[in-house]
Amino acid sequence: MKTIAIAAYSGPPSEQHASTARIIIGELSRCCLDDVVIAVGGYWGLMKTIVDEALSHGFRVVIYPYAGREDLDYPGEAIVVKTGLTPEARSILLVRSGDILIALGGGVGTMIEVLLAYSMGKPVYLLKSKLPSDKLEVFAPYIDERKLAELKVYGDPIELARDACLFLISQRTPSLKRTHG
């Protein structure tokens, strides 16, 4: 099983951001592995769109809300891990659980998660979103001289999803590849 951690804006998403998230989840469902889990840090903002779309495509979903947001009305199909942590500490669990991180744009929380993924040696797929996390593009392809993991920046959500899938597929045996789409 592979896990895609997704960092995303916690505020109300624009219709374009929500549409882009739906496109990415749709493409992941077409080209990725059958045993992929989607992990997010909450069920509000753009993360809610991601969770709802991922569940509609049959993905298993894990949500890591932080203390104070653990008692929201979460979808029954999702696995909710009540961390009891601050948003920043919860981000460590989210990123640590992923094999890769897809960042769909956001503020400081998304930026922290990108830096955490890099420090843990996890590839980062960053979508330009016209949100503050776009500033991280200046660090691509590596955040520092250690070159712990690659930071890939995309303008095209389908290309991002396909590259993320190709990476995950390269980490598994051919028997686990999807046979449709």
C-alpha positions, 0 to 999 in steps of 0.5 A: 500500500502507498499513501499520498499525503496531500497538503492543501489550503485550509480556507474556503477554496475558489471554484478554480482551486476546487475544480483543480483538486477534483481533476487531480483526484480523478487523474490519480484514480485513472492512473495510480495504484489500486492500493493507494490511500489519500491522507489529508490534514482535515475536513475543511477548506480545500481538504474537504473537496479532496476528501469528498472527491477521493471517497467518490472515486473509491480511495481509502482516505485518512484524515488527521485533524488537529485538536479542536477540530476532531469532533466535526462531522466527518464522512463515515467512510474516512478513517479519522485519526484524532491526533490531539496535536497542534496544527503544526505537530499534526503536519508531522503525522500527515507527512510522515504517513505519506510516501509522497506529498502533493501540495495543491496550494496554501499558506504557511501550513502547506509550506511547512508540510512541503519542508517537512516532506523534503526533510524526510526525503519524500518527493514533493509535487507542488501545483502552482495555485496563486497562493503563498506556497507558490513562493517555494518554487524558488527552491526547486528542484532541491531545497538545500545542498543535501538534495534529500528529495526532489521538489517538482513544480507544476502548472498542469494538474494532470501532469502532476497527477501522472508524474506522481503515479509514475513515481509510485508505480516505479516503487511497486511491482508491475502486478499492482498497476491498475489495468483500466484507464 
